[in-house]
């Protein structure tokens, strides 16, 4: 049943009965509706800027506390922390949390955390933390909730915490969780004695160990072990031995425990209570009786078999078969996994955050920190994995408000081109990937798209249709890494089809195939249909996907797609029973959870490593098909953000980006010089043709790999004259990165099926390139070209840094990126940062501030040391602190540029009352400077180019924030203008302060 919402082109879906998820109940209550209302009662503390740090055992709370004075001096208002709740031991990222209510002991103690918070407060700074609501780290034996599920199955108190399909297609898996942790086939691992049964005498528990993993044994199955060879024990102890009788009574008690599939809550509670009592009793009995302890040890030895003697493991096999899990070869995961994962990572299991009990259990510490005033904001990781993101956001805001104050809330939401963030969400914006790509595109010459496409096609010898590549990549992901999840969805859909006589003829295979087609054609990461509403944009995306799927399908009867479409928009449930409606709703929402990882794995982790036209465009949240951004589109996007999301996060580098901002800034230069790039490629190919190896009948690296490698070298080659240590480090980084890149591409090698011969040929090729003599044909040609790209890239980087710091939103600086940072995807971008060196550079800038303007101009002559970028950040952040209202609520006004080089400038003003801040950011430096080895400064470069300032008043005085020089506007017939030659007389980018000064 549904009714049309007259205020918007969306359907509001009303189920036949009360809402089944508490998030929806809360969201639909009258007192808690509306995004604006969510933040009214307790306004959040909006950051002026953030600085992201990556916590792990090598960067702890104590080390973070040590850099707080430096960050404060730099002008940062908020520390932006990676997850620091208790994660798997040795975690380098913190996203594999095993306890949401404890701090990670590898990062520090509670006292050390308190000291960090105190240091932040002392310097007037706040804190934002990255929170992970979607999943937890499992396996390994250190997540107590997961272990409880493995021990007790559906009777576990935590069974509803994880998104497990207890009734999968395969009957043998009914009531079980598939655990794909074995390095080989189950039978081979068992016969090799790698699975070992042990007894925890302290807790009275039996556990099966597999190296670092351990799996609890169902207490109801303990009698298999305890009663084995019981006649032997009776003979030893005597029939009337009271200890023996107690032991036999305990065996009976374990055997009579309620089963794992017990549906009665009362019986489940009985099982949970009694099993603990019996375990404690068993531990005491073993401690009391050495005879029984010895007997049990003998049984364990028998169960653990003898390696190579297959029949000796029959007992252990039967015991394992009786558990709430199935141990399996890791390759089985892709086909038969029956718990939702974070993407295809078996060690990260999805949480059912729509369950009130799960929310309460996972947010206790977080809400306590909010209550204590230690947290101002939250970054929510992977909200697209949640069953109902919007309901979760509202509940989180409500609970934080009740605890202390509404949080500054940003979500890691990746938006497709032309997709908008849902305005109904009670968040302040995304973490900024759309801004990353918007800003990056400003430095790409859009008019050269076809020329770059032609030279790419010419070099690799084939045309790559990106639409087809993305479609094939998503299909590949569903056939391999995420086939299990697709099976779960298809099974749910089949049950829906079977429940109606008009659809019962659709086969499971046909439904699965149609489902995969629609997902492969889905235009965005996911939809947000819920029991509350079917928004117009969700309906449009589904219709678009179905139309595309029909075109690609070879199925004779395309009505199956129409059926799927009705299910996805919930209209299939009109007039049907409550049970049918619940099935349809559940499927539609789980479908949405699945499309996101398919898109991410297909686009970011496959296509982005295959389609290499211009690698700076192959970024998280980007679309390589979009070759740059026009200036007008850039301004429109900023105006929209200023209006709708003025506090969204602005990022240019993160722990997840494929390349750092400075690498992209270099590569963007190639879009300006396609002719020179084409000739350079031709020369390098010729110079290196003999370095390739023949693998499986083809020359490696392939032309596409070679094209990728040359761009990578241009992007990360060290500044200046690197010494032997720097080159050795470069080689190690490249080797690690290139193996990851070619495996992600999944063309000739992959993570599942590594082709080491192919990979070795790639690494040998690159190693020879970077370690060749300086006079080699390649380096003689490459190095001058690279140095020019690097120089122009630094100018690009200064401009993009300034824009990030002045555009509408909250600028974020990723650790180490306040200076030049030429890093690649993780783990390369998560290496330790030399904060001592950055402190020294900042101190040098402080000295510079007391000198005359030539001191700032001198930074341009030593650009490679990074001080110029540091200066832009320090000055802009100081201005944000001085005039916060201009940046937090000021309007955004694009400024027209006139003159010979108008196309080389992006200019805009942030205005609040009588205060204005003008940003003048040059671009396309290769075209601007040509071959001249000069700086983009002064009248010689900019000539008559000027920025129009329509808001100029008679009392307005303009000052360059970098040089502190007063700027004199010129009166023209069309109005007042600021000559760019003045603005950029002493520094490559301009930040102009406009303030009324009474005459």
VEXVODREN-831309 format. One record per residue (C-alpha): x, y, z. Coordinates in steps of 0.25 Angstrom, whole numbers, plus 2048, in hexadecimal, padded with zeros to 3 digits. Last residue first. Example, Ala and Ser with C-alpha at 12.3 -4.5 7.8 and 13.67 -1.06 7.14 Angstrom:
REM VEXVODREN-831309
   xx   yy   zz
  837  7FC  81D
  831  7EE  81F
This chain:
REM VEXVODREN-831309
   xx   yy   zz
  89A  8E7  817
  893  8DC  81E
  89A  8CE  81B
  890  8C4  815
  897  8B7  813
  89C  8AE  808
  8A6  8A3  80A
  8AC  89E  7FE
  8B2  88F  7FD
  8BA  88E  7F0
  8C2  883  7EB
  8D0  882  7E4
  8D6  88C  7EE
  8DD  89A  7ED
  8D6  8A1  7E2
  8CA  898  7E1
  8BF  8A2  7E6
  8C6  8AE  7DF
  8C7  8A7  7D2
  8B9  8A2  7D4
  8B4  8B0  7D3
  8A8  8B2  7DC
  89C  8B7  7D5
  891  8C2  7D7
  886  8C4  7CD
  883  8C3  7BF
  889  8D0  7BB
  895  8CC  7C3
  89A  8D1  7D1
  8A6  8CA  7D5
  8A8  8C3  7E3
  8B4  8C6  7EB
  8BA  8BB  7F3
  8C1  8BD  801
  8CC  8B3  803
  8CB  8A9  80E
  8D3  89F  806
  8CB  893  808
  8BE  899  80D
  8BE  8A3  801
  8B6  8AF  806
  8AA  8B7  800
  8A4  8C3  806
  895  8C6  805
  890  8D4  808
  88B  8D8  7FB
  884  8CA  7F9
  888  8BE  7F0
  87D  8B4  7EF
  87E  8B2  7E0
  88D  8AE  7E1
  891  8AA  7D3
  89F  8A3  7D3
  8A9  8A8  7C9
  8B2  8A2  7BE
  8B9  8AE  7B7
  8C7  8A8  7B7
  8C7  89B  7BF
  8D5  895  7BD
  8DE  8A2  7BB
  8D4  8A9  7C5
  8D8  8A1  7D1
  8DA  892  7D4
  8D8  885  7CE
  8E7  881  7D1
  8F1  87E  7C5
  8F7  873  7BE
  8F1  877  7B1
  8EC  86B  7A9
  8DD  870  7A8
  8DA  878  7B5
  8CB  879  7B3
  8C9  86D  7AC
  8D1  864  7B5
  8CB  86C  7C1
  8BC  868  7BE
  8B7  86E  7CB
  8B8  87A  7D3
  8B0  87C  7E1
  8AB  88A  7E5
  8A3  889  7F2
  89C  895  7F7
  898  897  805
  88D  8A1  809
  889  8A9  815
  87E  8B3  815
  873  8A9  817
  878  89B  815
  87E  899  807
  886  88D  802
  88C  891  7F4
  88F  88A  7E8
  89A  888  7DE
  89F  87C  7D5
  8AA  881  7CC
  8B1  87C  7BF
  8A5  87F  7B6
  8A6  88E  7B9
  8B4  88E  7B3
  8B3  899  7A9
  8A9  8A2  7B1
  89D  8A1  7B9
  899  898  7C5
  88B  897  7CA
  889  894  7D9
  881  889  7DE
  87A  88D  7EB
  878  884  7F7
  871  889  803
  876  889  811
  871  880  81C
  87D  877  820
  888  87E  818
  884  88D  81B
  87F  88A  829
  88D  884  82D
  894  891  82A
  8A1  890  833
  8A1  880  833
  89F  87F  824
  8A9  889  822
  8B3  881  82A
  8AF  875  822
  8B2  87C  815
  8C0  881  81A
  8C4  874  820
  8C0  86C  814
  8C6  875  809
  8D3  876  811
  8D4  866  812
  8D2  865  803
  8DE  86F  801
  8E6  869  80C
  8E6  85C  804
  8F5  85A  803
  8F4  859  7F3
  8EF  867  7F2
  8FC  86D  7F5
  8FC  879  7EB
  8ED  87B  7EE
  8F0  87C  7FD
  8F8  889  7FA
  8EC  891  7F6
  8E7  88F  804
  8F4  894  80A
  8F4  8A0  7FF
  8E7  8A4  807
  8EF  8AA  813
  8F2  8A1  81F
  8EB  89E  82B
  8E3  893  825
  8EF  88C  820
  8F3  889  82E
  8E5  882  830
  8E8  87B  823
  8F5  875  828
  8ED  870  834
  8E3  869  82B
  8EF  863  823
  8F5  85E  830
  8E7  858  835
  8E6  851  828
  8F3  84A  829
  8EF  846  837
  8E2  841  832
  8E8  837  829
  8DC  82F  825
  8DC  820  826
  8D6  818  81A
  8C7  817  818
  8C7  81D  809
  8D0  811  804
  8C7  806  80B
  8BE  80B  805
  8BD  812  7F7
  8C8  81B  7F2
  8D1  825  7F8
  8D7  832  7F4
  8D6  83C  7FF
  8DB  84A  7FF
  8D8  851  80C
  8CB  853  813
  8C8  845  80E
  8CF  83E  81A
  8C2  839  820
  8B6  83C  817
  8B2  84A  818
  8A3  84C  819
  89C  859  814
  88E  85C  81A
  884  860  80F
  882  86C  806
  88F  86F  7FE
  89A  876  805
  8A4  86B  80A
  8A1  861  7FF
  8A3  86C  7F5
  8B1  870  7FB
  8B5  861  7FA
  8B1  860  7EC
  8B9  86C  7E8
  8C5  868  7F0
  8C4  85A  7EA
  8C3  85F  7DB
  8D0  867  7DE
  8D7  85B  7E3
  8D2  853  7D7
  8D9  85D  7CE
  8E6  85A  7D4
  8E4  84B  7D4
  8E0  84A  7C6
  8ED  852  7C2
  8F5  849  7CB
  8EE  83D  7C4
  8F2  841  7B6
  900  844  7BA
  901  836  7C1
  8FA  82E  7B6
  904  831  7AA
  911  82E  7B0
  90A  824  7B9
  905  81B  7AD
  912  81C  7A5
  91B  819  7B0
  925  824  7B5
  91F  823  7C3
  922  815  7C4
  916  80C  7C5
  911  809  7D3
  903  80F  7D1
  900  808  7C4
  907  7FB  7C7
  8FE  7FA  7D4
  8F2  7FD  7CB
  8F4  7F2  7C1
  8F8  7E8  7CC
  8EB  7EB  7D4
  8E2  7E9  7C8
  8E9  7DC  7C4
  8E8  7D7  7D2
  8D9  7DA  7D2
  8D7  7D2  7C5
  8DF  7C6  7CB
  8D7  7C8  7D8
  8CA  7C6  7D2
  8C1  7C7  7DF
  8B4  7C0  7DE
  8AB  7C6  7E9
  8B2  7D3  7EB
  8B2  7D5  7DC
  8BB  7D3  7D0
  8BA  7D5  7C1
  8AE  7DE  7C0
  8A9  7DF  7CF
  8AC  7EE  7D0
  8AD  7ED  7DF
  8B8  7E3  7DD
  8C0  7EC  7D3
  8BF  7F8  7DD
  8C2  7F0  7E9
  8CF  7EA  7E3
  8D2  7F8  7DE
  8D1  7FF  7EC
  8DA  7F5  7F3
  8E5  7F6  7E8
  8E3  805  7E7
  8E5  807  7F6
  8F1  7FE  7F6
  8F8  805  7EA
  8F5  813  7F0
  8FC  80F  7FD
  908  80B  7F5
  908  818  7EE
  907  820  7FA
  912  818  801
  91B  81A  7F4
  919  829  7F4
  90E  831  7ED
  912  83D  7E6
  906  847  7E7
  8F8  842  7EA
  8F5  833  7EA
  8EE  82C  7DF
  8E0  829  7E3
  8D7  82E  7D8
  8E0  82D  7CC
  8E3  81F  7D0
  8D5  81C  7D1
  8D2  822  7C4
  8DD  819  7BD
  8D8  80D  7C4
  8C9  80E  7C0
  8CD  80F  7B1
  8D6  803  7B3
  8CB  7FB  7B9
  8C2  7FF  7AD
  8CD  7FB  7A3
  8CF  7EE  7AA
  8DA  7EC  7B4
  8DD  7E2  7B0
  8DD  7DC  7A1
  8D3  7D1  79F
  8D5  7C2  79D
  8D2  7BE  7AB
  8DD  7C8  7B0
  8E7  7CE  7A6
  8EF  7D8  7AD
  8F1  7E7  7AA
  8FE  7EF  7AC
  901  7EF  79D
  8F6  7F9  79A
  8FB  803  7A4
  901  80E  79C
  8F6  80C  791
  8EB  80D  79B
  8F1  819  7A2
  8F2  821  794
  8E4  81E  790
  8DF  822  79E
  8E6  82F  79E
  8E0  832  790
  8D2  830  795
  8D5  838  7A2
  8DA  843  79A
  8CE  843  791
  8C4  841  79C
  8CA  84D  7A4
  8BF  854  7AD
  8B9  846  7B1
  8C7  842  7B5
  8C7  84D  7C0
  8BC  845  7C7
  8C6  83B  7CA
  8CE  844  7D3
  8C2  849  7DB
  8BE  83A  7DD
  8CB  837  7E3
  8C9  843  7EC
  8BB  840  7F1
  8BF  832  7F5
  8BC  826  7EC
  8B2  81B  7ED
  8AB  822  7F9
  8A7  819  805
  8AF  81F  810
  8AB  82C  80B
  8B0  837  802
  8A8  843  7FC
  89D  845  806
  892  84F  808
  889  84B  813
  87A  850  812
  877  85C  81B
  870  865  811
  868  859  80C
  85B  85F  805
  85E  86D  801
  86D  86E  802
  86E  860  7FB
  865  864  7F0
  86E  871  7EE
  87A  868  7EE
  874  85F  7E3
  870  86A  7DA
  87E  870  7DB
  884  863  7D7
  87A  862  7CB
  87D  870  7C6
  88C  86D  7C7
  88A  860  7BF
  88E  853  7C5
  897  848  7C0
  896  83C  7B8
  88A  835  7BD
  88B  827  7B8
  895  824  7C3
  88A  825  7CD
  88E  829  7DB
  88A  825  7E9
  897  81F  7EC
  8A0  823  7E1
  8A4  81F  7D3
  8A4  82E  7CE
  8B3  830  7D1
  8B6  823  7CA
  8B3  82A  7BC
  8AF  820  7B1
  8B2  814  7BA
  8A5  80B  7B9
  8AA  7FE  7C0
  8AE  802  7CE
  8A2  80B  7D1
  899  801  7CA
  89C  7F6  7D5
  89D  7FC  7E3
  896  809  7E1
  88B  805  7D7
  888  7F7  7D9
  88B  7F5  7E8
  884  802  7EB
  878  7FF  7E2
  877  7F1  7E8
  879  7F6  7F6
  86D  800  7F4
  864  7F7  7ED
  863  7ED  7F8
  85D  7F6  804
  853  7FB  7FA
  84E  7ED  7F7
  84D  7EA  806
  843  7F6  806
  83B  7F0  7FB
  83B  7E2  800
  837  7E6  80E
  82B  7EE  808
  827  7E3  7FF
  827  7D9  80A
  820  7E2  814
  815  7E5  80A
  813  7D6  807
  811  7D4  816
  808  7DF  818
  7FF  7DA  80D
  7FE  7DF  7FF
  7F5  7EB  7FA
  802  7F2  7F5
  80E  7EA  7F7
  813  7EB  7E9
  813  7FA  7EA
  81F  7F9  7F4
  828  801  7EA
  832  7F5  7EA
  827  7EB  7E8
  821  7F2  7DD
  82E  7F3  7D6
  831  7E4  7D8
  823  7E1  7D2
  826  7EA  7C6
  834  7E3  7C4
  82E  7D5  7C4
  824  7DB  7B9
  831  7DA  7B0
  82D  7CC  7AA
  837  7C9  7A0
  843  7CB  7A8
  84F  7D0  7A1
  850  7DC  7AA
  858  7E9  7A6
  84C  7F1  7A2
  844  7EC  7AE
  84F  7EF  7B8
  84F  7FE  7B3
  840  7FF  7B4
  841  7F9  7C2
  84C  802  7C7
  845  80F  7C2
  838  80B  7C9
  83F  808  7D6
  847  815  7D5
  83A  81D  7D2
  832  816  7DE
  83D  819  7E7
  83D  828  7E2
  82E  829  7E4
  830  824  7F3
  829  818  7F7
  825  81B  805
  824  817  814
  825  808  813
  833  80A  80D
  839  80E  7FF
  846  814  800
  84E  810  7F3
  85C  80B  7F1
  869  80E  7EB
  863  815  7DF
  860  811  7D0
  85B  803  7D2
  85F  7FB  7C5
  867  7F0  7CC
  85C  7EF  7D7
  851  7EE  7CD
  859  7E3  7C5
  85C  7DB  7D2
  84E  7DB  7D6
  849  7D6  7C9
  853  7CA  7C9
  84F  7C7  7D8
  841  7C7  7D4
  843  7BE  7C8
  84B  7B4  7D0
  841  7B4  7DC
  836  7B2  7D1
  82A  7BB  7CE
  81E  7B2  7CE
  819  7B7  7DB
  816  7C5  7D6
  807  7C5  7D3
  805  7BA  7DE
  80B  7C3  7E9
  813  7BE  7F4
  81D  7B7  7EB
  822  7C5  7E6
  824  7CA  7F4
  82C  7BD  7F8
  834  7BF  7EB
  838  7CD  7EF
  83D  7C9  7FD
  846  7BE  7F6
  84B  7C7  7EB
  84F  7D1  7F6
  857  7C6  7FE
  85D  7C1  7F1
  862  7CF  7EE
  868  7D0  7FB
  870  7C3  7F8
  874  7C8  7EA
  87B  7D4  7F0
  88A  7D1  7ED
  888  7C9  7E0
  87B  7CA  7D8
  876  7D7  7DE
  884  7DD  7DD
  885  7D9  7CE
  877  7DE  7CB
  87B  7EC  7D1
  888  7EC  7C8
  880  7E8  7BC
  876  7F4  7BE
  882  7FD  7C1
  88A  7F9  7B5
  87D  7FA  7AC
  87B  809  7B1
  88A  80C  7B0
  88B  808  7A1
  89A  805  7A0
  89F  807  792
  8AC  7FE  78E
  8BA  800  78B
  8BF  804  799
  8C7  810  793
  8BD  814  788
  8B1  813  792
  8B8  81C  79C
  8BC  826  791
  8AD  826  78C
  8A7  827  79A
  8B1  833  79E
  8AD  83A  791
  89E  838  793
  89F  83D  7A2
  8A7  849  79E
  89C  853  79F
  89A  850  7AE
  8A8  855  7B2
  8A9  84F  7C0
  8AC  858  7CB
  89E  85A  7CF
  89C  84B  7CF
  8A4  84A  7DC
  89B  853  7E3
  88E  84C  7DF
  895  83E  7E1
  899  841  7F0
  88C  849  7F2
  884  83C  7EE
  88D  835  7F8
  88A  83E  803
  887  837  810
  878  839  80D
  86F  844  812
  86A  84A  81F
  861  83F  823
  852  83D  827
  84E  837  819
  842  83D  812
  84B  844  808
  850  837  802
  85D  839  7FC
  85C  83C  7ED
  860  834  7E2
  865  83B  7D5
  871  832  7D4
  870  827  7DE
  871  82A  7ED
  87A  823  7F7
  875  824  805
  87F  824  810
  875  82C  819
  878  839  821
  871  83C  82E
  875  848  838
  86E  842  844
  861  847  84B
  864  84A  859
  866  843  867
  860  835  868
  852  838  863
  858  83F  857
  861  833  855
  855  82A  856
  84C  832  84C
  858  834  842
  85A  825  842
  84B  822  840
  84A  82B  835
  857  826  82E
  852  817  830
  844  81A  82A
  84B  820  81E
  855  815  81C
  84A  80A  81C
  851  7FC  81A
  85F  801  81B
  86A  7FF  811
  868  80C  80B
  86D  812  818
  87B  80E  815
  882  815  820
  87B  820  828
  884  82C  82B
  87F  831  839
  880  83F  840
  883  847  84C
  888  83C  854
  88E  83E  862
  883  845  868
  880  83B  873
  873  838  86D
  879  836  85F
  883  82C  865
  878  824  86D
  870  824  860
  87C  81D  859
  87F  814  864
  870  80E  864
  86E  80E  855
  870  800  851
  867  7F9  85B
  85C  803  85A
  85C  802  84B
  85C  7F3  84B
  850  7F2  854
  848  7FC  84C
  84A  7F3  83F
  84C  7FC  833
  85B  7FB  836
  85B  7ED  831
  86A  7EB  830
  871  7E6  824
  87D  7DD  826
  88C  7E1  823
  896  7D6  823
  890  7D0  816
  893  7DD  80E
  88B  7DD  801
  884  7EA  803
  882  7EC  812
  87B  7DF  814
  86D  7DA  815
  86C  7CB  81A
  869  7BF  812
  876  7BD  80A
  874  7B2  800
  879  7B7  7F2
  884  7C1  7F5
  888  7BB  803
  88B  7AD  7FD
  899  7B2  7FA
  89C  7B3  808
  89B  7A4  80A
  890  7A1  814
  88C  79F  823
  87D  79E  824
  877  7A4  830
  86C  7A2  83A
  873  795  83E
  870  786  83B
  878  784  82F
  884  788  838
  882  77D  841
  880  773  836
  88D  777  830
  894  776  83D
  890  768  83F
  893  764  831
  8A1  76A  832
  8A8  75D  834
  8A2  758  827
  8AB  761  81F
  8B8  75C  824
  8C2  766  81E
  8C3  76E  82B
  8BF  766  837
  8B1  76A  83D
  8AD  776  846
  8A1  76E  84B
  8AB  763  851
  8B3  76D  858
  8A7  775  85D
  8A2  768  863
  8AF  765  86A
  8AF  773  870
  8A0  770  875
  8A5  763  87C
  8B0  76B  883
  8A7  776  888
  89D  76B  88C
  8A8  764  894
  8AE  771  89A
  8A0  774  8A0
  89E  781  8A7
  8A3  78B  89C
  89B  783  892
  88F  784  89A
  890  793  89D
  891  795  88E
  885  78C  88B
  87D  794  895
  880  7A1  88F
  87D  79C  882
  870  797  887
  86C  7A4  88D
  86F  7AB  881
  867  7A2  878
  85C  7A3  882
  85A  7B2  880
  85B  7B3  871
  852  7A7  86F
  847  7AC  878
  847  7B9  871
  845  7B2  864
  83A  7AA  86A
  833  7B6  86F
  835  7BD  861
  82E  7B1  85B
  834  7AF  84D
  83E  7A4  850
  847  7A2  844
  854  7A1  84D
  84E  796  855
  849  797  864
  853  790  86D
  850  781  86F
  85D  77C  86B
  865  785  873
  85D  781  880
  85F  772  87C
  86E  774  87B
  86D  77B  889
  866  76F  88F
  871  766  88A
  87C  76F  890
  874  76F  89D
  873  760  89D
  882  75F  89A
  885  768  8A6
  87C  760  8AF
  883  753  8AB
  878  748  8AA
  87C  742  89D
  88B  741  8A0
  895  74C  89C
  89E  745  892
  893  73B  88C
  889  747  88B
  893  74F  884
  896  744  87A
  887  743  878
  886  752  875
  88E  750  869
  888  75C  863
  87E  762  86D
  885  770  86F
  889  772  860
  87C  76F  859
  875  774  866
  87A  782  864
  871  783  858
  866  78B  860
  872  794  864
  873  799  856
  882  799  853
  889  7A6  852
  892  7AA  846
  8A0  7AF  847
  8A8  7B6  83C
  8B7  7B9  83E
  8BB  7AB  839
  8AE  7A3  837
  8A9  7A0  845
  89C  799  849
  898  79D  857
  892  795  863
  88E  79D  86F
  88F  79B  87E
  893  7A9  881
  8A1  7A7  887
  8A3  799  881
  8A2  79F  873
  8A2  791  86B
  8A8  790  85D
  8A4  78A  850
  8AE  78C  845
  8AB  78F  836
  8B9  78F  82F
  8B9  780  830
  8BD  77E  821
  8B0  776  81F
  8A8  781  824
  8AF  78B  81B
  8AD  782  80F
  89F  77F  812
  89B  78E  813
  8A2  792  806
  8AE  79B  808
  8B2  7A8  80F
  8A6  7A7  818
  89E  7B3  81D
  891  7B3  815
  888  7B2  821
  87A  7AF  81C
  870  7B2  827
  866  7A7  82A
  857  7A5  82C
  855  7A0  81E
  862  79E  818
  860  790  813
  853  794  80D
  85B  79D  803
  851  7A8  7FF
  854  7B0  80C
  84B  7AF  818
  853  7B6  823
  856  7C2  81B
  85F  7CA  824
  85F  7D9  826
  866  7DA  834
  860  7DF  841
  853  7D6  840
  85C  7CA  844
  861  7D1  850
  859  7CB  85B
  85D  7BE  854
  852  7B4  852
  853  7B6  843
  861  7B0  843
  866  7AD  852
  875  7AB  851
  877  7B3  844
  86E  7BE  848
  875  7BF  855
  882  7C0  84E
  87D  7CB  846
  879  7D3  852
  886  7D1  859
  88F  7D6  84D
  89D  7D1  850
  89D  7C3  84A
  8A4  7C6  83D
  897  7C7  835
  88F  7D4  836
  892  7E3  835
  885  7EB  835
  87C  7F2  82B
  873  7FD  827
  873  807  833
  882  80B  832
  885  818  838
  890  822  833
  892  82C  83E
  892  83B  83F
  899  843  84A
  899  851  84F
  8A4  85B  850
  8A5  867  85A
  8B4  864  85C
  8B2  85F  86B
  8A5  857  866
  8AE  850  85C
  8B8  84D  867
  8AD  848  870
  8A8  83F  866
  8B6  839  864
  8B8  837  873
  8AA  830  873
  8AF  827  869
  8BB  824  870
  8B3  821  87D
  8AA  818  875
  8B6  810  870
  8BD  811  862
  8BD  80D  854
  8C0  7FF  856
  8B5  7FE  861
  8AA  802  857
  8A0  809  85F
  894  801  864
  885  802  861
  885  7FE  853
  88C  7F1  855
  891  7E9  849
  894  7F5  83F
  89A  7F1  832
  89A  800  82D
  8A6  803  835
  8B0  806  82A
  8BD  7FE  82D
  8B6  7F3  835
  8C1  7EC  83D
  8B7  7E6  847
  8A9  7E7  841
  8A2  7F4  845
  89F  7FA  852
  899  808  84F
  8A3  812  849
  89D  814  83B
  8A4  81F  833
  8A5  82C  83A
  8A1  83A  835
  8A8  844  83E
  8A0  851  83E
  8A3  860  83D
  8B0  860  835
  8B7  86D  834
  8C6  868  831
  8C9  86C  83F
  8BE  864  845
  8C3  858  83C
  8D1  85A  842
  8CC  85B  850
  8C4  84E  84E
  8D0  846  848
  8D4  840  856
  8C6  83C  859
  8C5  834  84D
  8D2  82D  851
  8CC  82A  85E
  8BF  825  858
  8C7  81B  84F
  8CD  81B  842
  8D5  80E  840
  8CB  805  847
  8C0  80B  83E
  8BA  819  83C
  8B9  820  82E
  8B7  82F  830
  8AE  838  828
  8AF  847  82B
  8A2  84F  82B
  89E  85D  828
  894  868  82D
  88D  85D  835
  87E  85E  837
  87A  85C  846
  86C  856  845
  85F  85E  849
  857  858  854
  848  859  852
  849  85D  843
  851  852  83D
  846  848  83A
  83C  852  837
  843  856  82B
  844  848  825
  835  846  828
  82D  83D  830
  82F  839  83F
  823  83F  846
  819  839  83C
  81E  82A  83D
  822  825  830
  831  824  833
  82F  81D  840
  826  812  839
  82F  811  82D
  83B  80E  836
  833  804  83E
  832  7FB  833
  825  7F3  830
  81C  7FE  82E
  80E  7FB  832
  805  7F4  829
  800  7F3  81A
  80D  7FC  816
  80B  80A  812
  814  80F  807
  815  81E  804
  817  81F  7F5
  820  82A  7F0
  81E  836  7E6
  81D  840  7F2
  813  848  7FA
  807  83F  7F5
  80D  833  7FC
  806  828  7F4
  800  81C  7FC
  805  80E  7FD
  800  800  800
